[in-house]
Amino acid sequence: MRLFQNINIDFMGKRKFFYIISASILVLGLLSIIFRGLEFGIDFKGGTEIVLQFEKPISISDVRDDLSGIGLGDIEVKTFGGETGVLVSTELTELPPEIFPKMKENMLNLLSTNFPTSKFELKDTSANTLILEFANPDTAGLVVERLIALGFQAGRVPEDITNRSISARIAMADWIEESISAKFVDNPFTVIREEKVGPKVGSELKVNTLIAVVLSLLTILLYLGFRYKFVFAFGAVLALFHDVLITLGLYAIFYGLIPGLNLEINLTIVAAFLTLIGYSINDTVVIFDRLRETIKIHKTETLYNLLNQGINKTLSRTILTGGMTILTITVLLIFGGDVLRAFAFTLLFGIIIGTYSSIFVASAMVYDYATKYKKKIEF
C-alpha cells in the first residue's frame, strides 16, 4: 500500500518554521522541568510498593481513605491490572518506630496462640526483624512453616535444620493487612508482593539511567558516522536529543494539569525512552538510506532537492508505520490501566515526536550543517 503518489512537498523550505515550533515546545518543556521538576517513582527516590489482590472489585477511594490514617506518611493508591488489584506506594522503606513495637507484640501473641506449649526466647530485635530461639530444632522448623503460611517472611538463623533460632520479619505489608483487614471482611485480600528500594539504590539508578541514555546516543552517533557520513550522524543524534527532551518536558508540563497523566519517572519509563530512541532512529535511517540511493543516481542534483526527494519518497512508509504504531499504543494508553499508562504515554508522544523529527528536523539539520560548513556529500 502506498499513499501520496508523486507528492512533492518542499520540506527544506519550511524547515525554519518547524525549527521555531520545536524550539518553542523544547523551551516550554525545559522551563517546566526546571521550575516544576519531574516526579520520580520509587525506583529512583526509594520507598516501598505493595500490591494487594482483592476477591471482588474494589473502590480505590475506599482503600485510599482507609490507608491515609495508618501512619505510613504520604501514600499513593491506584489500580493494578484490573478492578480487583491495588498498588500501594509509600516513600518509607521500613515501618515507623512508633508502629513496630505494636507489631512486635502482635507477633509474639500470635506465636503464643499458635504454639501454646512451645517456649521461646526473644534474642534480638533489629531492622524490623525478630530473632527467636526455641527449645529444639523441630519446633523452630514448625514455627517457620506456620509463619510463612500466614504470609510472614521467616527462616532459620542461620539456614540449618539443626538450629533452634529463627528470624521473623515484620514487613510494611503486614501492618497494612493488620490495619484494614477488618474493614474489608466482605471482600478479603491477599498481599501479592512487596518491593523496597533504598534511596542509595535509587540515586545509583538515576546515574546509571543517564549513562545508559547518553551511551546509546553516542553509539548511534558512531554507527551513523561509520555507515553514512558524520553530517548524517550529527543530524540524527540532534533529532534524538530533540525527541527525548521534548517527551521528558511533556511529563513536567502535564503533571498536575491533566487527570490521569500525573506520571512518574521509573525504570519502565527508561525502557520506553530507549525504545523511543530505537524507533526514531529507524525512521531517520530509512530516509537517509533513500537519500543515499538518490545521491548515487543524481550526482549533479543539489542537496536541497535531494533531501526533499528522500523525504517525499519515504513519506508514505513513515506515515503508515507510525500511524499503525500510534493506533496500537493509543489502545494501550486507554485500556492498559494505571500500570501501563506511563509506558504507553511515553511511546505515544515519543513516536509522534520521533516521526515528526525524522521528517522535519534530522534532514533539515543535515542540510544546514552541510551548507554552513560547505560539506560536499558523496557516496
BELVEN-V517003 format. One record per backbone hydrogen bond with DSSP energy under -1.0 kcal/mol. NH is the residue of the N-H (numbers start at 1). CO is the residue of the C=O. E is the energy in kcal/mol with one decimal. If there is no record, write none. Layout:
nh->NH co->CO e->E
nh->NH co->CO e->E
This chain:
nh->7 co->4 e->-1.4
nh->11 co->9 e->-1.7
nh->15 co->12 e->-1.0
nh->18 co->14 e->-1.7
nh->19 co->15 e->-2.0
nh->20 co->16 e->-1.9
nh->21 co->17 e->-1.7
nh->22 co->18 e->-2.7
nh->23 co->19 e->-2.8
nh->24 co->20 e->-2.3
nh->25 co->21 e->-2.2
nh->26 co->22 e->-2.6
nh->27 co->23 e->-2.6
nh->28 co->24 e->-2.3
nh->29 co->25 e->-2.4
nh->30 co->26 e->-2.5
nh->31 co->27 e->-2.5
nh->32 co->28 e->-1.9
nh->33 co->29 e->-2.2
nh->34 co->30 e->-2.5
nh->35 co->31 e->-2.7
nh->36 co->32 e->-2.4
nh->37 co->32 e->-1.3
nh->41 co->265 e->-3.0
nh->44 co->41 e->-1.4
nh->45 co->41 e->-2.3
nh->46 co->42 e->-1.8
nh->47 co->197 e->-2.6
nh->48 co->90 e->-3.1
nh->49 co->195 e->-2.6
nh->50 co->88 e->-2.9
nh->51 co->193 e->-2.4
nh->52 co->86 e->-2.9
nh->53 co->190 e->-2.8
nh->54 co->84 e->-3.2
nh->55 co->188 e->-1.8
nh->58 co->83 e->-2.5
nh->63 co->59 e->-1.8
nh->64 co->60 e->-2.8
nh->65 co->61 e->-2.4
nh->66 co->62 e->-2.1
nh->67 co->63 e->-2.1
nh->68 co->64 e->-1.4
nh->70 co->67 e->-1.3
nh->76 co->89 e->-2.8
nh->78 co->87 e->-1.8
nh->80 co->85 e->-1.6
nh->86 co->52 e->-2.6
nh->87 co->78 e->-3.5
nh->88 co->50 e->-3.3
nh->89 co->76 e->-2.8
nh->90 co->48 e->-2.3
nh->99 co->96 e->-1.7
nh->100 co->96 e->-1.7
nh->103 co->99 e->-1.8
nh->104 co->100 e->-2.8
nh->105 co->101 e->-2.2
nh->106 co->102 e->-2.1
nh->107 co->103 e->-2.2
nh->108 co->104 e->-2.3
nh->109 co->105 e->-2.3
nh->110 co->106 e->-2.2
nh->111 co->107 e->-2.2
nh->112 co->108 e->-2.2
nh->113 co->109 e->-2.1
nh->114 co->110 e->-2.5
nh->115 co->111 e->-2.4
nh->118 co->115 e->-1.2
nh->121 co->133 e->-2.3
nh->123 co->131 e->-2.6
nh->124 co->131 e->-1.3
nh->126 co->129 e->-2.2
nh->129 co->126 e->-1.5
nh->130 co->168 e->-2.7
nh->131 co->124 e->-2.7
nh->132 co->166 e->-2.6
nh->133 co->121 e->-2.5
nh->134 co->164 e->-2.3
nh->140 co->136 e->-1.7
nh->141 co->137 e->-2.4
nh->142 co->138 e->-2.2
nh->143 co->139 e->-2.4
nh->144 co->140 e->-2.2
nh->145 co->141 e->-2.2
nh->146 co->142 e->-2.2
nh->147 co->143 e->-2.7
nh->148 co->144 e->-2.4
nh->149 co->145 e->-2.0
nh->150 co->146 e->-1.5
nh->151 co->148 e->-1.4
nh->152 co->147 e->-2.7
nh->155 co->167 e->-1.8
nh->157 co->165 e->-2.3
nh->160 co->158 e->-1.6
nh->163 co->160 e->-2.0
nh->166 co->132 e->-2.8
nh->167 co->155 e->-3.3
nh->168 co->130 e->-2.3
nh->169 co->153 e->-3.0
nh->170 co->128 e->-3.0
nh->175 co->171 e->-1.2
nh->176 co->172 e->-2.1
nh->177 co->173 e->-2.6
nh->178 co->174 e->-2.4
nh->179 co->175 e->-2.2
nh->180 co->176 e->-2.1
nh->181 co->177 e->-1.5
nh->183 co->180 e->-1.1
nh->184 co->181 e->-1.4
nh->190 co->53 e->-1.9
nh->192 co->51 e->-2.6
nh->195 co->49 e->-2.8
nh->197 co->47 e->-2.5
nh->202 co->198 e->-2.3
nh->203 co->199 e->-2.2
nh->204 co->200 e->-2.1
nh->205 co->201 e->-2.3
nh->206 co->202 e->-1.8
nh->207 co->203 e->-1.9
nh->208 co->204 e->-2.8
nh->209 co->205 e->-2.5
nh->210 co->206 e->-2.2
nh->211 co->207 e->-2.4
nh->212 co->208 e->-2.5
nh->213 co->209 e->-2.4
nh->214 co->210 e->-2.4
nh->215 co->211 e->-2.9
nh->216 co->212 e->-2.0
nh->217 co->213 e->-2.0
nh->218 co->214 e->-2.5
nh->219 co->215 e->-2.6
nh->220 co->216 e->-2.0
nh->221 co->217 e->-2.1
nh->222 co->218 e->-2.4
nh->223 co->219 e->-2.6
nh->224 co->220 e->-2.8
nh->225 co->221 e->-2.2
nh->226 co->222 e->-1.9
nh->227 co->223 e->-2.9
nh->228 co->224 e->-2.9
nh->233 co->229 e->-1.8
nh->234 co->230 e->-2.8
nh->235 co->231 e->-1.8
nh->236 co->232 e->-2.6
nh->237 co->233 e->-2.5
nh->238 co->234 e->-2.0
nh->239 co->235 e->-1.8
nh->240 co->236 e->-1.7
nh->241 co->237 e->-2.4
nh->242 co->238 e->-2.0
nh->243 co->239 e->-2.1
nh->244 co->240 e->-2.6
nh->245 co->241 e->-2.6
nh->246 co->242 e->-2.0
nh->247 co->243 e->-2.3
nh->248 co->244 e->-2.4
nh->249 co->245 e->-2.2
nh->250 co->246 e->-1.8
nh->251 co->247 e->-1.0
nh->252 co->248 e->-1.2
nh->253 co->249 e->-2.4
nh->254 co->250 e->-2.7
nh->255 co->251 e->-1.3
nh->257 co->254 e->-2.1
nh->258 co->254 e->-1.9
nh->261 co->258 e->-2.1
nh->263 co->261 e->-1.8
nh->265 co->39 e->-3.0
nh->270 co->266 e->-1.7
nh->271 co->267 e->-2.0
nh->272 co->268 e->-1.8
nh->273 co->269 e->-2.5
nh->274 co->270 e->-2.3
nh->275 co->271 e->-2.2
nh->276 co->272 e->-2.5
nh->277 co->273 e->-2.4
nh->278 co->274 e->-2.0
nh->279 co->275 e->-2.6
nh->280 co->276 e->-2.9
nh->281 co->277 e->-2.3
nh->282 co->278 e->-1.6
nh->283 co->279 e->-1.9
nh->284 co->280 e->-2.1
nh->285 co->281 e->-2.6
nh->286 co->282 e->-1.8
nh->287 co->283 e->-1.5
nh->288 co->284 e->-2.4
nh->289 co->285 e->-2.8
nh->290 co->286 e->-1.9
nh->291 co->287 e->-2.3
nh->292 co->288 e->-2.7
nh->293 co->289 e->-2.1
nh->294 co->290 e->-2.3
nh->295 co->291 e->-2.7
nh->296 co->292 e->-1.9
nh->297 co->293 e->-1.3
nh->298 co->294 e->-3.1
nh->306 co->302 e->-2.3
nh->307 co->303 e->-2.6
nh->308 co->304 e->-1.7
nh->309 co->305 e->-2.5
nh->310 co->306 e->-2.6
nh->311 co->307 e->-2.2
nh->312 co->308 e->-2.5
nh->313 co->309 e->-2.5
nh->314 co->310 e->-1.1
nh->318 co->314 e->-2.6
nh->319 co->315 e->-2.5
nh->320 co->316 e->-2.4
nh->321 co->317 e->-2.5
nh->322 co->318 e->-2.5
nh->323 co->319 e->-2.8
nh->324 co->320 e->-2.2
nh->325 co->321 e->-1.9
nh->326 co->322 e->-2.7
nh->327 co->323 e->-2.2
nh->328 co->324 e->-1.9
nh->329 co->325 e->-2.6
nh->330 co->326 e->-2.4
nh->331 co->327 e->-1.7
nh->332 co->328 e->-1.9
nh->333 co->329 e->-2.5
nh->334 co->330 e->-2.2
nh->335 co->331 e->-2.8
nh->336 co->332 e->-1.9
nh->344 co->340 e->-2.8
nh->345 co->341 e->-2.8
nh->346 co->342 e->-2.3
nh->347 co->343 e->-2.1
nh->348 co->344 e->-2.9
nh->349 co->345 e->-2.3
nh->350 co->346 e->-2.0
nh->351 co->347 e->-2.8
nh->352 co->348 e->-1.9
nh->353 co->349 e->-2.7
nh->354 co->350 e->-2.8
nh->355 co->351 e->-2.8
nh->356 co->352 e->-2.2
nh->357 co->353 e->-2.7
nh->358 co->354 e->-2.0
nh->359 co->355 e->-1.4
nh->360 co->356 e->-3.2
nh->361 co->357 e->-1.9
nh->362 co->357 e->-2.9
nh->365 co->361 e->-2.6
nh->366 co->362 e->-1.9
nh->367 co->363 e->-2.2
nh->368 co->364 e->-2.6
nh->369 co->365 e->-2.6
nh->370 co->366 e->-2.5
nh->371 co->367 e->-2.5
nh->372 co->368 e->-2.5
nh->373 co->369 e->-2.2
nh->375 co->370 e->-2.3
